[in-house]
Amino acid sequence: MTVSIGLIGCGGISRAHVRGYLAVPDVAAVVAVADIDPASARERAAQAGGARVFADYRRMLEDGGIDAVDICLPHHLHADAVIAAAKAGKHILIEKPLCLTAAEAEQIADAVQACGVTLMCAHDQLTLPAVARAKELITSGALGRVYELRATDAFFNDFDPATAGWRAHTATSGGGELIDTGYHPTYLLLHLAGSRPAEVTAMLSNHRLGFMEGEDSARVLVRFEDGAVGEIATSWAYDPAPFTGKFSVVGELGSLWSDGTTLCHRARGEATTTTEFPHVDTHPAVCADFAARIRDGARPLHTEREGTDVLEVILAAYRSAAERRTVAVDE
């Protein structure tokens, strides 16, 4: 079976998504694209090898001959597109974030479950072999009880008022950097922790991108139900300091840390074991994984349930920063 994909939104990130499907032609094919910008739609259709072009994704859902959709829209348009796709009986890959509010997340979960479709969150960093191996070590008990975790994603973003577009406005982005790039270390932290987030404390900053309505940097602490504490450090204002890792985990029996390609593990009192993994182009990889899971009827690592957990942590972080207090996730 080859999964027929309809692309909703043909902006920049969709280029990498199409590359992912082109890499697995025996598994998936982009047969239709939809965008309100005709030039973007034609460009992506040509990249896909001659996909049909639609100006309205709802028309594509009706007449596109597709099994699944890949949604690459601005944040504020995610919920409507997901729900429409679910009601049309299409499986769904959704770029982060899942949506912008808890109410939208509940509506998405209801639609996906009622319509019997599979939703996969495009949490692309979970395709990194170092992440998969770290998760195996944690789950196996190699670290014992996990005490603390840390995840980082920061870079010098050269956005300016002319190029930031919808990301500069909270109504369309849902916040600032935290709900955008900061989504990556948040889902990574939750994935490695393997425990439900319980409470959140956050500080937000706007160090450099002052034209934005939201933050350009965030520090977030998450206490999990099992007692572990996680830290998220994320920014568009700066490149991280040298030797800053992508993630690290400390437990009663040892620790592990990684830059995303190399994974180091040290059991207490023993020498460090270092494993090098090949480079993975994560955005194409997550699309190929989505298509394979739809073909095989396999559950994605992160469905709407995990996507909602990530969103709830971020929403709690925004509330924590606004009210200057620790916020329970279930508030």
C-alpha positions in Angstrom: 0.0 0.0 0.0 1.2 3.5 -0.9 -0.3 6.2 1.4 -1.6 9.2 -0.6 -0.8 12.4 1.1 -2.5 15.8 0.8 -0.3 18.7 2.0 -2.2 21.5 3.7 0.0 24.6 3.7 2.9 25.1 1.3 5.2 27.4 3.2 8.9 26.9 4.1 8.7 23.9 6.4 6.6 22.0 3.8 9.7 21.7 1.6 11.3 19.4 4.1 8.1 17.4 4.5 7.9 16.7 0.8 11.5 15.6 0.8 10.5 13.0 3.4 7.8 11.5 1.3 10.0 11.5 -1.8 12.6 9.5 0.1 10.1 6.6 0.5 8.2 6.4 -2.8 7.2 2.8 -2.0 5.4 4.0 1.1 3.9 7.4 0.4 3.3 9.9 -2.4 2.1 13.6 -2.2 -0.7 13.6 -4.6 -2.4 16.9 -3.7 -1.4 20.2 -2.2 -3.5 23.1 -0.9 -2.5 26.7 -0.2 -4.2 30.1 -0.6 -1.0 31.4 -2.3 -1.1 29.9 -5.8 2.7 30.4 -6.3 3.6 28.4 -3.2 1.1 25.7 -4.1 2.5 25.3 -7.6 6.1 25.2 -6.3 5.3 22.5 -3.8 3.2 20.5 -6.3 6.2 20.6 -8.7 8.6 19.5 -6.0 6.2 16.6 -5.2 6.4 15.5 -8.9 3.1 16.9 -10.2 0.6 16.9 -7.4 -2.9 18.4 -7.9 -3.3 21.9 -6.7 -6.1 23.2 -4.6 -6.8 26.7 -3.3 -9.0 25.4 -0.5 -8.0 22.4 1.7 -11.6 21.6 2.3 -12.1 21.0 -1.4 -9.0 18.8 -1.3 -10.4 16.8 1.5 -13.5 16.1 -0.6 -11.9 15.6 -4.0 -8.1 15.1 -3.6 -8.0 11.3 -3.6 -6.0 11.2 -0.4 -5.6 8.9 2.6 -3.9 11.4 4.9 -3.0 15.0 5.4 0.2 16.7 6.4 -0.7 20.1 8.0 2.0 22.9 7.8 -0.2 25.9 8.5 0.4 28.9 10.9 -0.4 27.9 14.5 -3.8 29.5 14.8 -5.1 27.5 11.8 -4.2 24.1 13.2 -7.3 23.2 15.1 -9.8 23.9 12.3 -7.7 21.9 9.8 -7.2 18.9 12.1 -10.9 18.7 12.9 -11.9 19.1 9.2 -9.5 16.3 8.2 -10.7 14.0 10.9 -14.3 14.5 9.9 -13.3 13.7 6.4 -11.8 10.4 7.5 -8.2 11.3 6.8 -5.2 10.4 9.0 -3.3 13.5 10.2 0.3 14.6 10.6 0.3 18.0 12.4 3.3 20.3 12.7 3.8 21.7 16.2 2.0 23.0 18.2 -1.0 20.7 18.2 -3.2 23.8 18.6 -3.4 26.9 20.8 -5.8 26.2 23.7 -7.0 23.5 25.9 -10.5 23.8 24.5 -9.1 23.2 21.0 -7.1 20.2 22.1 -10.2 18.7 23.6 -12.2 19.2 20.4 -9.3 17.7 18.4 -9.2 14.6 20.7 -13.0 14.2 20.4 -12.9 14.4 16.6 -10.0 12.1 16.1 -11.5 9.4 18.4 -15.0 9.8 17.0 -13.8 9.5 13.4 -11.4 6.6 14.1 -8.4 8.3 12.4 -4.8 8.4 13.5 -3.2 11.7 14.5 0.6 12.0 14.7 2.4 15.1 16.1 5.4 16.0 14.0 7.8 16.0 17.0 10.7 15.4 14.7 13.5 15.3 17.3 12.1 12.0 18.5 13.5 10.5 15.2 17.1 11.1 16.5 18.8 7.7 17.3 20.4 9.3 20.4 17.0 10.1 21.7 15.7 6.6 21.1 18.7 5.1 22.8 18.4 7.5 25.8 14.8 6.5 26.2 15.8 2.8 26.1 18.4 3.3 28.8 15.9 5.2 31.1 13.1 2.7 30.6 15.5 -0.2 31.3 16.3 1.2 34.7 20.0 1.9 33.8 19.7 5.3 35.6 17.5 4.1 38.4 15.0 6.6 39.6 15.2 9.8 37.5 16.0 12.9 39.5 16.4 15.7 37.0 16.2 16.3 33.3 17.2 19.1 31.0 16.4 20.0 27.4 17.7 22.9 25.4 16.9 24.4 22.0 18.3 27.9 21.2 19.7 29.7 18.3 20.3 33.3 17.0 17.2 34.1 15.1 17.6 36.9 12.5 13.8 37.6 12.4 12.9 41.3 11.9 9.5 43.0 11.6 9.5 42.4 7.8 10.3 38.7 8.0 8.7 37.4 11.3 5.2 37.5 9.8 2.5 35.8 11.9 5.0 34.6 14.4 5.4 38.1 15.8 1.8 38.3 17.0 0.4 36.3 19.9 -3.1 36.0 18.3 -1.6 33.9 15.4 1.4 32.3 17.1 -0.2 31.6 20.5 2.7 33.3 22.3 6.3 33.7 21.3 9.4 31.5 21.0 8.3 29.0 23.7 5.3 27.7 21.7 7.3 27.7 18.6 10.9 26.5 18.8 10.4 25.9 22.6 8.0 23.2 21.7 10.9 20.9 20.8 12.7 20.8 24.1 9.3 20.5 25.8 8.1 17.4 24.0 11.6 16.0 24.3 11.7 16.5 28.1 8.3 14.9 28.5 9.2 12.0 26.3 12.3 11.2 28.3 10.7 11.7 31.7 8.0 9.2 31.0 5.8 10.7 33.8 2.9 13.1 33.7 3.8 16.7 34.3 2.3 18.1 37.5 3.3 21.7 38.0 5.2 24.4 36.1 7.2 27.5 37.0 8.4 29.8 34.2 10.3 33.0 33.4 9.9 34.6 30.0 12.2 37.2 28.5 12.5 39.4 25.4 16.2 39.9 25.2 16.6 41.0 21.6 13.5 40.7 19.4 11.7 43.6 20.9 9.2 43.9 18.0 7.6 40.6 18.9 4.5 40.6 21.1 5.7 37.5 22.8 8.9 36.3 24.3 12.1 35.5 22.5 13.5 33.3 25.3 12.1 31.1 28.1 13.2 29.1 31.1 10.7 26.6 32.4 10.8 24.2 35.3 8.5 21.2 35.3 7.8 18.9 38.3 6.6 15.5 37.3 4.2 13.3 39.2 7.0 10.8 40.0 9.0 13.7 41.7 11.5 14.3 38.9 12.2 17.9 37.9 12.8 19.0 34.4 14.3 22.2 33.0 13.6 23.7 29.5 16.0 26.4 28.2 15.0 27.8 24.8 15.7 31.0 22.9 15.7 32.9 19.6 18.0 35.6 21.1 21.3 33.8 21.2 23.4 30.8 20.2 23.9 28.5 23.3 27.2 28.6 25.0 29.8 26.0 23.9 29.3 22.5 25.3 25.6 23.1 26.0 24.0 19.8 25.3 20.6 19.1 23.7 19.5 17.0 26.6 20.7 15.4 29.8 19.2 13.1 32.5 20.5 12.4 36.0 19.3 9.5 38.1 20.2 7.6 41.2 22.4 5.2 39.3 24.1 7.5 36.8 23.5 10.0 34.1 23.4 10.5 30.3 23.8 13.5 28.1 23.8 14.2 24.4 24.3 16.9 21.7 21.7 15.1 19.5 24.3 13.0 17.6 26.6 11.7 20.4 25.1 10.0 23.4 27.2 9.7 26.6 26.2 7.4 29.5 28.0 7.1 32.8 26.9 4.7 35.5 27.9 5.9 39.0 31.5 4.9 39.7 32.2 3.7 36.1 33.7 5.0 33.0 31.7 7.0 30.4 30.4 5.1 27.4 30.1 7.2 24.3 28.1 6.3 21.2 28.2 8.1 17.9 25.0 8.0 15.8 24.6 9.0 12.1 23.1 12.4 11.2 19.4 12.4 10.7 17.5 15.0 8.7 14.6 15.0 11.2 11.8 16.8 9.3 11.9 14.4 6.4 12.4 11.5 8.8 9.3 12.2 10.8 7.2 12.3 7.5 8.6 9.0 6.4 7.8 7.6 9.8 4.2 8.9 9.7 3.6 7.3 6.3 5.0 4.0 7.5 2.9 4.0 10.6 -0.3 4.7 8.7 0.5 2.0 6.2 1.2 -0.5 9.0 -1.6 0.6 11.4 1.0 1.4 14.1 0.5 3.9 16.9 2.7 7.0 16.6 5.1 7.8 19.4 3.2 11.1 20.0 -0.6 11.3 19.2 -3.0 14.0 20.2 -2.7 12.7 23.8 1.0 13.5 24.0 0.6 16.7 22.0 -2.0 17.9 24.5 0.4 17.1 27.4 3.1 19.3 25.7 0.6 22.1 25.1 -0.6 22.0 28.7 2.9 22.5 30.0 3.4 25.5 27.7 0.1 27.0 28.6 0.9 26.5 32.3 4.3 28.2 31.7 2.6 31.2 30.1 0.2 31.5 33.1 3.1 31.0 35.6 5.1 33.8 34.0 2.1 36.1 33.9 1.0 35.5 37.4 4.5 35.0 38.9 3.7 31.7 40.6 3.9 28.0 40.2 0.9 26.6 38.3 -0.6 23.2 38.5 -0.9 21.7 35.0 -4.4 20.6 35.6 -5.6 24.1 36.4 
